[in-house]
Amino acid sequence: MSSPKIPEFKAEWKEGEAGRWGLAIDMDLCTGCQACVAACSMENNVPFVGEKESGYGRQMAWMRVERLWEGQYPEVKTTPFQPVMCQQCGSAPCEPVCPVFATVHAEAEQLNLQVYNRCVGTRYCANNCPYVVRVFNWADFAINPIHANPDKDGKLVFPLHNQFNPDVTVRRRGVMEKCTFCIQRIHKAEDQAKSENREVVDGDVTPACAQACPADAIIFGRLDDPQSRVSKLSQDKRAVHLLEELGTQPRVSYLSGGSHGNLG
Amino acid sequence: MTDNFSRRDFLKLAGLGAATATILTGCGPASRYVVREPYTKMPEYTYNGQSTFYATTCRECAAACGLVIRTHQGRAIKAEGNPYNPVNLGKTCARGQASLQGLYNPDRIQNPGQHKRGEKTFTDMDWDAAIGVVGKALAGGDFAFLLGTAPDHLFDLAGELSKAYAAAAPLRFSALAVFEARATLGEAARAIFGKPDNLFFDLSNADLVFSFGANFLETWLSPVAYTREFANMRRAKRGYLVQFEPRMSQTAAKADEWIPVRPGTEGLVALALGKLAAEIKGKVLPAFNGVDVAAVAEASGVEQATLERLAQLFAAAERPVALPGGAPLAQSNGLEAGKAILALNAFTSGGVYLTAPAAVNDAYHRPASLKEMAALIERMNAGKIKTLFVHGVNPLFELPRALGFREALEKVPTVISFASFPDETALAADYVFPDHTGLESWGYQRAATGAGQTLISGAQPVIAPFYNTRATADVLLAASAGKLPYADEVAFVQAQVTGLIGAADGFFGAGDLPSFWAQFQQFGGWWTNDAKLSVPETPLLDKALQVEAPPVQGEGEFYLHVFPSPILAEAGANKPWLQEIPDPMTTVMWNSWLEMNPVTADELGLLDDDVVQVISPFGMLEVSVYRYPAIRPDTVAIPFGQGHTAYGRYAEGRGVNPADLLGGDFNSAGDLAFSGLKVQIKKTDKKQTLSRLESKLGVYGIGEKKE
C-alpha cells in the first residue's frame, strides 16, 4: 500500500494491477447534455426524489455532470463538463470502513460492489468517499404514494414501476448505492461469452451511459486488454485521474485538454 | 413471417436475437390487433427472462431519431438509440431516454371523455360515442386541425382528410419550431440558395464554426445528430467553434470563444465579418458591401479589433460554416439576419449542403409559420371555425398569451383534443379522445436535417396499449366513413411507404409490400444508402444585404432572452426524471429561474434565490434570481419549459412560463419576433430557494450574506 492515508485493508487488489474494467471520458467531447445521467437512471432503477429532497442534496442519480466557472464577464468560461460517477477504485477508501462488508471488492470483475442486502445504512462509506459519488436511500422514494393512482378498490397502482429493469434490484430505504459499471450488463456479456466458449472481448459490454452518449465521449472496456480502446485512452498523455494523489487507483480516466492540445 | 412459423422456430430466432442483439419485428402485420389473453397462454414474444427489442421512432421532438426499445414480458423497460438510423446512429438524448416516463406516466388520460371546459376531470365515454362525435364534427365542416411537429404520418393523414372535406389545410407548430424560427430559416435559405430544400450543416469536416445563437448541442433542429457532428469535428482537426449570443448557452460553454453580442445585432455582425473576410481574401461579394464595420462594432458591442480578428480566422479557414440559430431569426430583422448569416457560407463550398425535401410538400403538407397561426386565431374569433382538433401540441402553454389563443378558443363551439396527458389545452377542450403515446403507435417521421440520407424513420408499437386509448388516425378514419381509401392507420402508413418499394437506392430492397413492411419495422424505417447532398449555389449574393437594427419593444432596461430548456424542451415537464436532471449550466432542478449578471444583481441588491417581478408590456411574472456569470449585464434570461397550470402532478404549479411575457409581433417571414423585447425587473421581499446540484447555499443558509 503506497498511501499512508488508506488503512491496511486490501480486499483483492494487488499493487500494480490494471484491473479488468475501466472507463475513459473525453472531456473535450462531453457536451454536458446529461443523456448519460438519464440513461443511467433508467437502466438502474434509480428513483427521483422531488424538488425539496433534491434541494437538500438527496438526489439519487449515480452520476453527475460537473462544471465550474472561471473568470468574470466578459472573460468568463466554464471548466469542461465532467461526468463523475463511482471511480471503481483499485484501492477504495469506502471498502475498509464498512462494518458489515457491504462494500466489498469483487475478485472476478475487479469492481467495488455494494451488497444491498448486507447494507445497514451506517453511511461510513459515503463519508469516506473522496468523490462524493455514493447516494443513500433516505426514504422509499419509488413507493411514495404521490406517484400512485388508486384503482377502483382503493389499492395504489404505480404505473412508473412498469419501467423497472428486471436485471437490477430495487433498493429500499436505508441502503447505500452507487454506480456499478452496469454489472448486470457485464454479467450478461460474460454469460454469453461463456456459452460461446470464448473470452469476453472489447465491445461486448457497453454500460448505459456510454451507449447513450451522443458525442461518444464515454468509452468502456477491459483495462487488462492492452489493445482495447479504453486501455489505449487511459495510457494517453491527456489522461488524468481524479484525486490520484490519494492513491485510490481509480479505474476512470479523464482525457483533459483538446485532442490537439490547443485547448488551454 | 409465414403462418406456419412454429413456436420452435420462434424460440430459435428469439435466442439468436438475444445473442446478437438483433432487432425483431413485431411478428408482422398480425400483431396490429392486440388481443389480451390469460398468462397461461402467453404470446410468444413475452417469454420469461427473454427481452424483445422493437425499433421505433422517438417522438420527444421532431428530429426523427430512431429508438430500439427493450421490452420484457410486455413491458417497455429501456430506450436506446437505433444504431441503423442515420440521424442518431444508436445514440439518444436525455429526453429520448426518459420517453418511457411518458408512456408510464401516472397522469395519462386513460379513457375517452368529455367535460365542461376548464374542469380538471373528464366523464368517461366509450369509443363508439367518441367516433360519433368526431364524425359529426367532420360532417359539419368548418373544422381545423392544429397539430404538432411530430408525428408526420398523422399530419399527412389530416392533410388528406382536410382536402377530402375541402377544409383548410392543417396547421402544425411546436414551441421548438417557434424558438428556432424554422419558417424564417427556410425562407432565408430560399432567398440565398434559390431552393426550398432542407439544409444540412457539415460540422464534421469543418475547421471553423461561427454559430449565431444556434444551440445545436441542446435543442436546435436535430441535437443528437449535431452533437455527433460536433464530436467528429473535435476529434478530427479540432475545429474551432465561436458562439455569438447574449447569454452563454450550453453550446457556447463548449465553444472556444463566446462573443456576447447585443440581442438583435447578430445579422449585422455577420455582414461585418463577411465584408472584412472578403477584403482579406480579395474577393468581391456585393452582398456584404452595404455595411459599415465601425457602426456594427458600436451597435453590437463587439470591438472592431475582435471583428477583424474573427474575420481573419474566417478568411483563413478551409471549411468554415456559419449557423443561423433561433434567437437571431426571431427578431423583427430576423429574415435579413438569416440571409446575412447563411451568406457567410458562400465563401467556401462544402459547409452547407442541401438535402432533397420530403416527397410530399404541397400546401396541405407543410409546416406553418406562426403568422398563419395568427390567421387561424382570427378565424376562430370571427366564429368561422366550428370544430378545432388539437393533437401533439399545447397552444395554451406554448403560444404567447398576447396572441389571444385563449380567448379565441372560447369562441369555437367544439374543441376536441387527442392529447395523452391532461395539458392546458386538453382541459380547455370539450372532449379528449386520447391517442396512444409514441411508443404504442404506428407511424413515421421524416428527417429534415441531421443526416444526409433521405430518411423516413418508422414507428411501431413496442407494447400493447397500456390504457383504453385509440390511435387518432384510426379514430379519424372511422369517423370519416369511407372518405379516404384506408382501412386503418397501418393501411395508411403502408400506402405512404409503398412508393419506396424497389427504390433503387434504398438500403434494403423488397419485391412486395409484406417483405418491405417487415424490414421497415425491423430496421425502424427506410433511408437511402448514400447521402443525397448537393452543394448549393449562391446566385443571389450580387445585391447588397441590409440588416436593420431591430426596434426595441417595451420600456424596461433589460433585454429578455427566452430559450428552450435543454433538458425539458417543450414537453418534458411531466417526466419526473427530466425534472430532476440538473440544468447543464445552472444545475437547477424542478423549477424556473431568471439568469442575471452578478454585476447587475449587485446593483439591484439581488442575491441568489431572491424573487423578482419581471414586467413586460404583455405580462408579469415572479421568479427566483440565479446570478449567472456568463450573460450580458443588459440582458436577463428565462428558460422555457416550466410554468404549467395543468399537465399532471410533476409539471403543474412549478416555475413560470416566459411565453406569458412575449408579444405577438412577427418578422417578415411570419415567425414570432420575440427576442427584441425589453423588460423591467422589480425586487420583491420574497425569497424562494431553488434546488441546485452545485451548492447547498440557500438551503442550509450556509455562507449567505447577512443584510
HADDOCK unambig.tbl for C-alpha pairs under 7 A between the chains (distance, minus, plus):
assign (segid A and resid 29 and name CA) (segid B and resid 231 and name CA) 5.48 0.50 0.50
assign (segid A and resid 29 and name CA) (segid B and resid 234 and name CA) 6.85 0.50 0.50
assign (segid A and resid 31 and name CA) (segid B and resid 217 and name CA) 6.97 0.50 0.50
assign (segid A and resid 31 and name CA) (segid B and resid 254 and name CA) 6.47 0.50 0.50
assign (segid A and resid 32 and name CA) (segid B and resid 584 and name CA) 5.89 0.50 0.50
assign (segid A and resid 33 and name CA) (segid B and resid 218 and name CA) 6.98 0.50 0.50
assign (segid A and resid 33 and name CA) (segid B and resid 584 and name CA) 6.67 0.50 0.50
assign (segid A and resid 34 and name CA) (segid B and resid 94 and name CA) 5.98 0.50 0.50
assign (segid A and resid 35 and name CA) (segid B and resid 92 and name CA) 6.89 0.50 0.50
assign (segid A and resid 35 and name CA) (segid B and resid 93 and name CA) 4.77 0.50 0.50
assign (segid A and resid 35 and name CA) (segid B and resid 94 and name CA) 3.90 0.50 0.50
assign (segid A and resid 38 and name CA) (segid B and resid 94 and name CA) 5.30 0.50 0.50
assign (segid A and resid 38 and name CA) (segid B and resid 97 and name CA) 6.03 0.50 0.50
assign (segid A and resid 38 and name CA) (segid B and resid 98 and name CA) 6.66 0.50 0.50
assign (segid A and resid 39 and name CA) (segid B and resid 97 and name CA) 5.66 0.50 0.50
assign (segid A and resid 42 and name CA) (segid B and resid 78 and name CA) 6.67 0.50 0.50
assign (segid A and resid 43 and name CA) (segid B and resid 78 and name CA) 6.54 0.50 0.50
assign (segid A and resid 48 and name CA) (segid B and resid 576 and name CA) 6.97 0.50 0.50
assign (segid A and resid 48 and name CA) (segid B and resid 577 and name CA) 6.18 0.50 0.50
assign (segid A and resid 48 and name CA) (segid B and resid 580 and name CA) 6.63 0.50 0.50
assign (segid A and resid 50 and name CA) (segid B and resid 580 and name CA) 6.97 0.50 0.50
assign (segid A and resid 51 and name CA) (segid B and resid 589 and name CA) 6.91 0.50 0.50
assign (segid A and resid 51 and name CA) (segid B and resid 590 and name CA) 5.51 0.50 0.50
assign (segid A and resid 51 and name CA) (segid B and resid 691 and name CA) 6.28 0.50 0.50
assign (segid A and resid 54 and name CA) (segid B and resid 691 and name CA) 6.15 0.50 0.50
assign (segid A and resid 55 and name CA) (segid B and resid 691 and name CA) 3.91 0.50 0.50
assign (segid A and resid 55 and name CA) (segid B and resid 692 and name CA) 5.95 0.50 0.50
assign (segid A and resid 55 and name CA) (segid B and resid 699 and name CA) 6.64 0.50 0.50
assign (segid A and resid 56 and name CA) (segid B and resid 696 and name CA) 6.84 0.50 0.50
assign (segid A and resid 56 and name CA) (segid B and resid 699 and name CA) 6.67 0.50 0.50
assign (segid A and resid 57 and name CA) (segid B and resid 693 and name CA) 6.88 0.50 0.50
assign (segid A and resid 72 and name CA) (segid B and resid 629 and name CA) 6.66 0.50 0.50
assign (segid A and resid 73 and name CA) (segid B and resid 629 and name CA) 6.25 0.50 0.50
assign (segid A and resid 73 and name CA) (segid B and resid 630 and name CA) 5.98 0.50 0.50
assign (segid A and resid 76 and name CA) (segid B and resid 630 and name CA) 6.20 0.50 0.50
assign (segid A and resid 77 and name CA) (segid B and resid 253 and name CA) 6.70 0.50 0.50
assign (segid A and resid 78 and name CA) (segid B and resid 253 and name CA) 6.11 0.50 0.50
assign (segid A and resid 147 and name CA) (segid B and resid 106 and name CA) 6.78 0.50 0.50
assign (segid A and resid 148 and name CA) (segid B and resid 106 and name CA) 6.66 0.50 0.50
assign (segid A and resid 149 and name CA) (segid B and resid 106 and name CA) 6.75 0.50 0.50
assign (segid A and resid 159 and name CA) (segid B and resid 104 and name CA) 5.26 0.50 0.50
assign (segid A and resid 159 and name CA) (segid B and resid 105 and name CA) 6.50 0.50 0.50
assign (segid A and resid 159 and name CA) (segid B and resid 106 and name CA) 5.57 0.50 0.50
assign (segid A and resid 160 and name CA) (segid B and resid 101 and name CA) 6.72 0.50 0.50
assign (segid A and resid 160 and name CA) (segid B and resid 104 and name CA) 5.03 0.50 0.50
assign (segid A and resid 160 and name CA) (segid B and resid 105 and name CA) 6.16 0.50 0.50
assign (segid A and resid 160 and name CA) (segid B and resid 106 and name CA) 6.75 0.50 0.50
assign (segid A and resid 162 and name CA) (segid B and resid 75 and name CA) 6.20 0.50 0.50
assign (segid A and resid 162 and name CA) (segid B and resid 104 and name CA) 7.00 0.50 0.50
assign (segid A and resid 163 and name CA) (segid B and resid 75 and name CA) 6.86 0.50 0.50
assign (segid A and resid 163 and name CA) (segid B and resid 76 and name CA) 6.12 0.50 0.50
assign (segid A and resid 163 and name CA) (segid B and resid 77 and name CA) 4.50 0.50 0.50
assign (segid A and resid 164 and name CA) (segid B and resid 77 and name CA) 6.12 0.50 0.50
assign (segid A and resid 165 and name CA) (segid B and resid 77 and name CA) 5.78 0.50 0.50
assign (segid A and resid 192 and name CA) (segid B and resid 19 and name CA) 6.97 0.50 0.50
assign (segid A and resid 211 and name CA) (segid B and resid 91 and name CA) 6.73 0.50 0.50
assign (segid A and resid 212 and name CA) (segid B and resid 80 and name CA) 6.77 0.50 0.50
assign (segid A and resid 212 and name CA) (segid B and resid 91 and name CA) 4.94 0.50 0.50
assign (segid A and resid 212 and name CA) (segid B and resid 92 and name CA) 5.21 0.50 0.50
assign (segid A and resid 213 and name CA) (segid B and resid 91 and name CA) 6.19 0.50 0.50
assign (segid A and resid 213 and name CA) (segid B and resid 92 and name CA) 6.92 0.50 0.50
assign (segid A and resid 214 and name CA) (segid B and resid 91 and name CA) 5.07 0.50 0.50
assign (segid A and resid 214 and name CA) (segid B and resid 92 and name CA) 6.09 0.50 0.50
assign (segid A and resid 214 and name CA) (segid B and resid 93 and name CA) 6.77 0.50 0.50
assign (segid A and resid 214 and name CA) (segid B and resid 224 and name CA) 5.68 0.50 0.50
assign (segid A and resid 214 and name CA) (segid B and resid 227 and name CA) 6.05 0.50 0.50
assign (segid A and resid 214 and name CA) (segid B and resid 228 and name CA) 5.81 0.50 0.50
assign (segid A and resid 215 and name CA) (segid B and resid 227 and name CA) 5.62 0.50 0.50
assign (segid A and resid 215 and name CA) (segid B and resid 228 and name CA) 4.95 0.50 0.50
assign (segid A and resid 215 and name CA) (segid B and resid 231 and name CA) 5.27 0.50 0.50
assign (segid A and resid 259 and name CA) (segid B and resid 235 and name CA) 6.38 0.50 0.50
assign (segid A and resid 259 and name CA) (segid B and resid 238 and name CA) 6.73 0.50 0.50
assign (segid A and resid 260 and name CA) (segid B and resid 238 and name CA) 6.58 0.50 0.50
